[in-house]
Amino acid sequence: MESRLSLLDFRERLKNNTEIGLPKAALGQVRIFPISGAIKPFYGFFDDKSFSLTVNSPKSSTNFIIRGKYENINNRLKVDCIVEPVNKYKQFWVYYSPIILILAINIFFLFFAKGLRRASTIVNLFLLFMAFYSRWNEERKRKKLEQKFISIFEIR
């Protein structure tokens, strides 16, 4: 991918839009957010050739990191980046735990609560909703992170 910005402008935007820290620390409740001042859109680190960024949000964290490299080739800034999950286990949990829970609840209703068919239908519908919502929400967070990066750094 290419950026419309010059190398100096790209570095300046990295500096102005990134709160410095380890992106993996942003995933839990460990991170302390600034009390005053504007919150920068990204949290992570960068140097003269590479970057590793995630969303800087006090409300919801994301399971994705944008990692990449940038270099100036023939007066054009080439940016090679990828949006990848930080933790494979968390991604597995978000995607497959509702399905495992559906199976476990159905086995429970099948063997131990035979008279509760209506309850099992309601629980199954709720868990199906949770399964689809968790996948949709994670994909939405990934796309939102990618779009924010593309718009701020003018990637085409």
Biotite code that builds the C-alpha atoms (Angstrom):
import biotite.structure as struc

atoms = struc.array([
    struc.Atom([0.000, 0.000, 0.000], chain_id="A", res_id=1, res_name="MET", atom_name="CA", element="C"),
    struc.Atom([1.018, 3.565, -0.521], chain_id="A", res_id=2, res_name="GLU", atom_name="CA", element="C"),
    struc.Atom([0.499, 6.671, 1.556], chain_id="A", res_id=3, res_name="SER", atom_name="CA", element="C"),
    struc.Atom([-0.118, 10.106, 0.150], chain_id="A", res_id=4, res_name="ARG", atom_name="CA", element="C"),
    struc.Atom([1.997, 11.554, 2.951], chain_id="A", res_id=5, res_name="LEU", atom_name="CA", element="C"),
    struc.Atom([5.705, 12.181, 2.891], chain_id="A", res_id=6, res_name="SER", atom_name="CA", element="C"),
    struc.Atom([7.960, 10.247, 5.233], chain_id="A", res_id=7, res_name="LEU", atom_name="CA", element="C"),
    struc.Atom([8.234, 13.195, 7.645], chain_id="A", res_id=8, res_name="LEU", atom_name="CA", element="C"),
    struc.Atom([4.461, 13.770, 7.660], chain_id="A", res_id=9, res_name="ASP", atom_name="CA", element="C"),
    struc.Atom([3.848, 10.062, 8.263], chain_id="A", res_id=10, res_name="PHE", atom_name="CA", element="C"),
    struc.Atom([6.219, 10.044, 11.244], chain_id="A", res_id=11, res_name="ARG", atom_name="CA", element="C"),
    struc.Atom([4.663, 13.244, 12.566], chain_id="A", res_id=12, res_name="GLU", atom_name="CA", element="C"),
    struc.Atom([1.172, 11.706, 12.375], chain_id="A", res_id=13, res_name="ARG", atom_name="CA", element="C"),
    struc.Atom([2.456, 8.588, 14.095], chain_id="A", res_id=14, res_name="LEU", atom_name="CA", element="C"),
    struc.Atom([3.844, 10.779, 16.851], chain_id="A", res_id=15, res_name="LYS", atom_name="CA", element="C"),
    struc.Atom([0.678, 12.916, 17.178], chain_id="A", res_id=16, res_name="ASN", atom_name="CA", element="C"),
    struc.Atom([-1.821, 10.028, 17.043], chain_id="A", res_id=17, res_name="ASN", atom_name="CA", element="C"),
    struc.Atom([-0.087, 7.365, 19.142], chain_id="A", res_id=18, res_name="THR", atom_name="CA", element="C"),
    struc.Atom([0.102, 7.048, 22.881], chain_id="A", res_id=19, res_name="GLU", atom_name="CA", element="C"),
    struc.Atom([3.345, 5.201, 23.548], chain_id="A", res_id=20, res_name="ILE", atom_name="CA", element="C"),
    struc.Atom([3.116, 1.828, 25.278], chain_id="A", res_id=21, res_name="GLY", atom_name="CA", element="C"),
    struc.Atom([2.957, -1.887, 24.702], chain_id="A", res_id=22, res_name="LEU", atom_name="CA", element="C"),
    struc.Atom([-0.135, -2.825, 22.661], chain_id="A", res_id=23, res_name="PRO", atom_name="CA", element="C"),
    struc.Atom([-0.565, -6.112, 24.534], chain_id="A", res_id=24, res_name="LYS", atom_name="CA", element="C"),
    struc.Atom([-0.918, -4.168, 27.806], chain_id="A", res_id=25, res_name="ALA", atom_name="CA", element="C"),
    struc.Atom([-3.868, -2.311, 26.279], chain_id="A", res_id=26, res_name="ALA", atom_name="CA", element="C"),
    struc.Atom([-5.946, -5.472, 26.181], chain_id="A", res_id=27, res_name="LEU", atom_name="CA", element="C"),
    struc.Atom([-6.610, -5.803, 29.876], chain_id="A", res_id=28, res_name="GLY", atom_name="CA", element="C"),
    struc.Atom([-7.503, -3.493, 32.714], chain_id="A", res_id=29, res_name="GLN", atom_name="CA", element="C"),
    struc.Atom([-3.808, -2.892, 33.460], chain_id="A", res_id=30, res_name="VAL", atom_name="CA", element="C"),
    struc.Atom([-3.512, 0.241, 31.384], chain_id="A", res_id=31, res_name="ARG", atom_name="CA", element="C"),
    struc.Atom([-4.202, 3.650, 32.933], chain_id="A", res_id=32, res_name="ILE", atom_name="CA", element="C"),
    struc.Atom([-5.808, 6.175, 30.616], chain_id="A", res_id=33, res_name="PHE", atom_name="CA", element="C"),
    struc.Atom([-5.037, 9.896, 30.778], chain_id="A", res_id=34, res_name="PRO", atom_name="CA", element="C"),
    struc.Atom([-7.463, 11.832, 32.944], chain_id="A", res_id=35, res_name="ILE", atom_name="CA", element="C"),
    struc.Atom([-7.176, 15.133, 31.121], chain_id="A", res_id=36, res_name="SER", atom_name="CA", element="C"),
    struc.Atom([-6.472, 16.004, 27.526], chain_id="A", res_id=37, res_name="GLY", atom_name="CA", element="C"),
    struc.Atom([-7.529, 14.386, 24.314], chain_id="A", res_id=38, res_name="ALA", atom_name="CA", element="C"),
    struc.Atom([-7.128, 10.665, 23.938], chain_id="A", res_id=39, res_name="ILE", atom_name="CA", element="C"),
    struc.Atom([-5.018, 9.754, 20.945], chain_id="A", res_id=40, res_name="LYS", atom_name="CA", element="C"),
    struc.Atom([-6.640, 7.245, 18.551], chain_id="A", res_id=41, res_name="PRO", atom_name="CA", element="C"),
    struc.Atom([-3.826, 4.667, 18.687], chain_id="A", res_id=42, res_name="PHE", atom_name="CA", element="C"),
    struc.Atom([-1.844, 2.972, 21.419], chain_id="A", res_id=43, res_name="TYR", atom_name="CA", element="C"),
    struc.Atom([1.446, 1.277, 20.678], chain_id="A", res_id=44, res_name="GLY", atom_name="CA", element="C"),
    struc.Atom([4.993, 1.954, 19.617], chain_id="A", res_id=45, res_name="PHE", atom_name="CA", element="C"),
    struc.Atom([6.897, 2.856, 16.481], chain_id="A", res_id=46, res_name="PHE", atom_name="CA", element="C"),
    struc.Atom([10.403, 3.568, 15.303], chain_id="A", res_id=47, res_name="ASP", atom_name="CA", element="C"),
    struc.Atom([12.029, 4.829, 12.104], chain_id="A", res_id=48, res_name="ASP", atom_name="CA", element="C"),
    struc.Atom([10.954, 1.822, 10.031], chain_id="A", res_id=49, res_name="LYS", atom_name="CA", element="C"),
    struc.Atom([8.135, -0.062, 11.776], chain_id="A", res_id=50, res_name="SER", atom_name="CA", element="C"),
    struc.Atom([5.073, 0.320, 13.972], chain_id="A", res_id=51, res_name="PHE", atom_name="CA", element="C"),
    struc.Atom([2.729, -1.749, 16.122], chain_id="A", res_id=52, res_name="SER", atom_name="CA", element="C"),
    struc.Atom([-0.588, -0.082, 16.963], chain_id="A", res_id=53, res_name="LEU", atom_name="CA", element="C"),
    struc.Atom([-3.946, -0.900, 18.508], chain_id="A", res_id=54, res_name="THR", atom_name="CA", element="C"),
    struc.Atom([-7.016, 1.154, 19.436], chain_id="A", res_id=55, res_name="VAL", atom_name="CA", element="C"),
    struc.Atom([-6.652, 3.585, 22.333], chain_id="A", res_id=56, res_name="ASN", atom_name="CA", element="C"),
    struc.Atom([-10.065, 3.392, 23.959], chain_id="A", res_id=57, res_name="SER", atom_name="CA", element="C"),
    struc.Atom([-11.037, 3.447, 27.639], chain_id="A", res_id=58, res_name="PRO", atom_name="CA", element="C"),
    struc.Atom([-14.401, 1.805, 26.878], chain_id="A", res_id=59, res_name="LYS", atom_name="CA", element="C"),
    struc.Atom([-13.538, -1.232, 24.806], chain_id="A", res_id=60, res_name="SER", atom_name="CA", element="C"),
    struc.Atom([-10.332, -2.878, 23.801], chain_id="A", res_id=61, res_name="SER", atom_name="CA", element="C"),
    struc.Atom([-9.784, -4.752, 20.602], chain_id="A", res_id=62, res_name="THR", atom_name="CA", element="C"),
    struc.Atom([-8.135, -8.073, 20.021], chain_id="A", res_id=63, res_name="ASN", atom_name="CA", element="C"),
    struc.Atom([-6.240, -6.815, 16.969], chain_id="A", res_id=64, res_name="PHE", atom_name="CA", element="C"),
    struc.Atom([-2.932, -5.064, 16.316], chain_id="A", res_id=65, res_name="ILE", atom_name="CA", element="C"),
    struc.Atom([-1.758, -3.325, 13.166], chain_id="A", res_id=66, res_name="ILE", atom_name="CA", element="C"),
    struc.Atom([1.878, -4.268, 12.598], chain_id="A", res_id=67, res_name="ARG", atom_name="CA", element="C"),
    struc.Atom([3.829, -2.946, 9.718], chain_id="A", res_id=68, res_name="GLY", atom_name="CA", element="C"),
    struc.Atom([6.854, -1.366, 8.142], chain_id="A", res_id=69, res_name="LYS", atom_name="CA", element="C"),
    struc.Atom([7.198, 1.798, 6.139], chain_id="A", res_id=70, res_name="TYR", atom_name="CA", element="C"),
    struc.Atom([9.895, 3.089, 3.811], chain_id="A", res_id=71, res_name="GLU", atom_name="CA", element="C"),
    struc.Atom([10.451, 5.783, 1.245], chain_id="A", res_id=72, res_name="ASN", atom_name="CA", element="C"),
    struc.Atom([10.920, 4.349, -2.268], chain_id="A", res_id=73, res_name="ILE", atom_name="CA", element="C"),
    struc.Atom([11.302, 6.788, -5.193], chain_id="A", res_id=74, res_name="ASN", atom_name="CA", element="C"),
    struc.Atom([9.745, 9.656, -3.186], chain_id="A", res_id=75, res_name="ASN", atom_name="CA", element="C"),
    struc.Atom([6.698, 7.516, -2.397], chain_id="A", res_id=76, res_name="ARG", atom_name="CA", element="C"),
    struc.Atom([5.965, 6.163, 1.033], chain_id="A", res_id=77, res_name="LEU", atom_name="CA", element="C"),
    struc.Atom([5.347, 2.426, 0.883], chain_id="A", res_id=78, res_name="LYS", atom_name="CA", element="C"),
    struc.Atom([3.482, 1.009, 3.883], chain_id="A", res_id=79, res_name="VAL", atom_name="CA", element="C"),
    struc.Atom([3.307, -2.758, 4.426], chain_id="A", res_id=80, res_name="ASP", atom_name="CA", element="C"),
    struc.Atom([0.955, -3.569, 7.266], chain_id="A", res_id=81, res_name="CYS", atom_name="CA", element="C"),
    struc.Atom([-1.269, -6.352, 8.486], chain_id="A", res_id=82, res_name="ILE", atom_name="CA", element="C"),
    struc.Atom([-4.089, -6.470, 11.006], chain_id="A", res_id=83, res_name="VAL", atom_name="CA", element="C"),
    struc.Atom([-3.596, -9.543, 13.137], chain_id="A", res_id=84, res_name="GLU", atom_name="CA", element="C"),
    struc.Atom([-5.045, -10.926, 16.367], chain_id="A", res_id=85, res_name="PRO", atom_name="CA", element="C"),
    struc.Atom([-2.966, -10.343, 19.467], chain_id="A", res_id=86, res_name="VAL", atom_name="CA", element="C"),
    struc.Atom([-3.949, -13.481, 21.279], chain_id="A", res_id=87, res_name="ASN", atom_name="CA", element="C"),
    struc.Atom([-5.038, -16.596, 19.415], chain_id="A", res_id=88, res_name="LYS", atom_name="CA", element="C"),
    struc.Atom([-6.644, -18.066, 22.553], chain_id="A", res_id=89, res_name="TYR", atom_name="CA", element="C"),
    struc.Atom([-8.877, -15.041, 23.111], chain_id="A", res_id=90, res_name="LYS", atom_name="CA", element="C"),
    struc.Atom([-9.952, -15.100, 19.480], chain_id="A", res_id=91, res_name="GLN", atom_name="CA", element="C"),
    struc.Atom([-10.697, -18.826, 19.742], chain_id="A", res_id=92, res_name="PHE", atom_name="CA", element="C"),
    struc.Atom([-12.699, -18.185, 22.936], chain_id="A", res_id=93, res_name="TRP", atom_name="CA", element="C"),
    struc.Atom([-14.743, -15.383, 21.371], chain_id="A", res_id=94, res_name="VAL", atom_name="CA", element="C"),
    struc.Atom([-15.525, -17.381, 18.249], chain_id="A", res_id=95, res_name="TYR", atom_name="CA", element="C"),
    struc.Atom([-16.175, -20.852, 19.647], chain_id="A", res_id=96, res_name="TYR", atom_name="CA", element="C"),
    struc.Atom([-17.264, -20.515, 23.279], chain_id="A", res_id=97, res_name="SER", atom_name="CA", element="C"),
    struc.Atom([-20.935, -19.816, 22.394], chain_id="A", res_id=98, res_name="PRO", atom_name="CA", element="C"),
    struc.Atom([-21.031, -22.958, 20.241], chain_id="A", res_id=99, res_name="ILE", atom_name="CA", element="C"),
    struc.Atom([-19.460, -25.064, 23.007], chain_id="A", res_id=100, res_name="ILE", atom_name="CA", element="C"),
    struc.Atom([-21.929, -23.543, 25.469], chain_id="A", res_id=101, res_name="LEU", atom_name="CA", element="C"),
    struc.Atom([-24.862, -24.402, 23.180], chain_id="A", res_id=102, res_name="ILE", atom_name="CA", element="C"),
    struc.Atom([-23.734, -28.031, 23.080], chain_id="A", res_id=103, res_name="LEU", atom_name="CA", element="C"),
    struc.Atom([-23.249, -28.174, 26.860], chain_id="A", res_id=104, res_name="ALA", atom_name="CA", element="C"),
    struc.Atom([-26.639, -26.591, 27.613], chain_id="A", res_id=105, res_name="ILE", atom_name="CA", element="C"),
    struc.Atom([-28.401, -28.924, 25.161], chain_id="A", res_id=106, res_name="ASN", atom_name="CA", element="C"),
    struc.Atom([-26.773, -31.972, 26.731], chain_id="A", res_id=107, res_name="ILE", atom_name="CA", element="C"),
    struc.Atom([-27.915, -30.711, 30.137], chain_id="A", res_id=108, res_name="PHE", atom_name="CA", element="C"),
    struc.Atom([-31.495, -30.185, 28.923], chain_id="A", res_id=109, res_name="PHE", atom_name="CA", element="C"),
    struc.Atom([-31.482, -33.560, 27.157], chain_id="A", res_id=110, res_name="LEU", atom_name="CA", element="C"),
    struc.Atom([-30.426, -35.618, 30.165], chain_id="A", res_id=111, res_name="PHE", atom_name="CA", element="C"),
    struc.Atom([-31.429, -33.654, 33.270], chain_id="A", res_id=112, res_name="PHE", atom_name="CA", element="C"),
    struc.Atom([-34.253, -31.257, 32.419], chain_id="A", res_id=113, res_name="ALA", atom_name="CA", element="C"),
    struc.Atom([-36.566, -33.065, 30.051], chain_id="A", res_id=114, res_name="LYS", atom_name="CA", element="C"),
    struc.Atom([-39.633, -31.022, 31.026], chain_id="A", res_id=115, res_name="GLY", atom_name="CA", element="C"),
    struc.Atom([-38.041, -27.667, 30.260], chain_id="A", res_id=116, res_name="LEU", atom_name="CA", element="C"),
    struc.Atom([-38.327, -27.620, 26.461], chain_id="A", res_id=117, res_name="ARG", atom_name="CA", element="C"),
    struc.Atom([-39.455, -23.974, 26.306], chain_id="A", res_id=118, res_name="ARG", atom_name="CA", element="C"),
    struc.Atom([-36.557, -22.888, 28.475], chain_id="A", res_id=119, res_name="ALA", atom_name="CA", element="C"),
    struc.Atom([-34.138, -24.781, 26.267], chain_id="A", res_id=120, res_name="SER", atom_name="CA", element="C"),
    struc.Atom([-35.529, -23.039, 23.168], chain_id="A", res_id=121, res_name="THR", atom_name="CA", element="C"),
    struc.Atom([-35.115, -19.607, 24.736], chain_id="A", res_id=122, res_name="ILE", atom_name="CA", element="C"),
    struc.Atom([-31.605, -20.402, 25.959], chain_id="A", res_id=123, res_name="VAL", atom_name="CA", element="C"),
    struc.Atom([-30.631, -21.796, 22.546], chain_id="A", res_id=124, res_name="ASN", atom_name="CA", element="C"),
    struc.Atom([-31.919, -18.701, 20.746], chain_id="A", res_id=125, res_name="LEU", atom_name="CA", element="C"),
    struc.Atom([-30.013, -16.468, 23.137], chain_id="A", res_id=126, res_name="PHE", atom_name="CA", element="C"),
    struc.Atom([-26.798, -18.460, 22.698], chain_id="A", res_id=127, res_name="LEU", atom_name="CA", element="C"),
    struc.Atom([-27.178, -18.453, 18.904], chain_id="A", res_id=128, res_name="LEU", atom_name="CA", element="C"),
    struc.Atom([-27.558, -14.690, 19.043], chain_id="A", res_id=129, res_name="PHE", atom_name="CA", element="C"),
    struc.Atom([-24.417, -14.491, 21.208], chain_id="A", res_id=130, res_name="MET", atom_name="CA", element="C"),
    struc.Atom([-22.483, -16.679, 18.768], chain_id="A", res_id=131, res_name="ALA", atom_name="CA", element="C"),
    struc.Atom([-23.332, -14.497, 15.777], chain_id="A", res_id=132, res_name="PHE", atom_name="CA", element="C"),
    struc.Atom([-22.929, -11.246, 17.713], chain_id="A", res_id=133, res_name="TYR", atom_name="CA", element="C"),
    struc.Atom([-19.474, -12.141, 19.065], chain_id="A", res_id=134, res_name="SER", atom_name="CA", element="C"),
    struc.Atom([-18.178, -12.940, 15.594], chain_id="A", res_id=135, res_name="ARG", atom_name="CA", element="C"),
    struc.Atom([-19.788, -9.858, 14.054], chain_id="A", res_id=136, res_name="TRP", atom_name="CA", element="C"),
    struc.Atom([-18.465, -7.595, 16.824], chain_id="A", res_id=137, res_name="ASN", atom_name="CA", element="C"),
    struc.Atom([-14.869, -8.829, 16.514], chain_id="A", res_id=138, res_name="GLU", atom_name="CA", element="C"),
    struc.Atom([-14.938, -8.394, 12.740], chain_id="A", res_id=139, res_name="GLU", atom_name="CA", element="C"),
    struc.Atom([-16.410, -4.903, 13.168], chain_id="A", res_id=140, res_name="ARG", atom_name="CA", element="C"),
    struc.Atom([-13.611, -3.944, 15.577], chain_id="A", res_id=141, res_name="LYS", atom_name="CA", element="C"),
    struc.Atom([-10.990, -5.219, 13.126], chain_id="A", res_id=142, res_name="ARG", atom_name="CA", element="C"),
    struc.Atom([-12.468, -3.258, 10.236], chain_id="A", res_id=143, res_name="LYS", atom_name="CA", element="C"),
    struc.Atom([-12.860, -0.138, 12.365], chain_id="A", res_id=144, res_name="LYS", atom_name="CA", element="C"),
    struc.Atom([-9.191, -0.279, 13.385], chain_id="A", res_id=145, res_name="LEU", atom_name="CA", element="C"),
    struc.Atom([-8.111, -0.763, 9.786], chain_id="A", res_id=146, res_name="GLU", atom_name="CA", element="C"),
    struc.Atom([-10.324, 2.078, 8.489], chain_id="A", res_id=147, res_name="GLN", atom_name="CA", element="C"),
    struc.Atom([-9.098, 4.451, 11.190], chain_id="A", res_id=148, res_name="LYS", atom_name="CA", element="C"),
    struc.Atom([-5.490, 3.685, 10.253], chain_id="A", res_id=149, res_name="PHE", atom_name="CA", element="C"),
    struc.Atom([-6.175, 4.130, 6.533], chain_id="A", res_id=150, res_name="ILE", atom_name="CA", element="C"),
    struc.Atom([-7.973, 7.447, 7.010], chain_id="A", res_id=151, res_name="SER", atom_name="CA", element="C"),
    struc.Atom([-5.457, 9.021, 9.408], chain_id="A", res_id=152, res_name="ILE", atom_name="CA", element="C"),
    struc.Atom([-2.377, 7.992, 7.432], chain_id="A", res_id=153, res_name="PHE", atom_name="CA", element="C"),
    struc.Atom([-4.009, 8.520, 4.003], chain_id="A", res_id=154, res_name="GLU", atom_name="CA", element="C"),
    struc.Atom([-3.326, 5.035, 2.690], chain_id="A", res_id=155, res_name="ILE", atom_name="CA", element="C"),
    struc.Atom([-4.547, 4.185, -0.800], chain_id="A", res_id=156, res_name="ARG", atom_name="CA", element="C"),
])
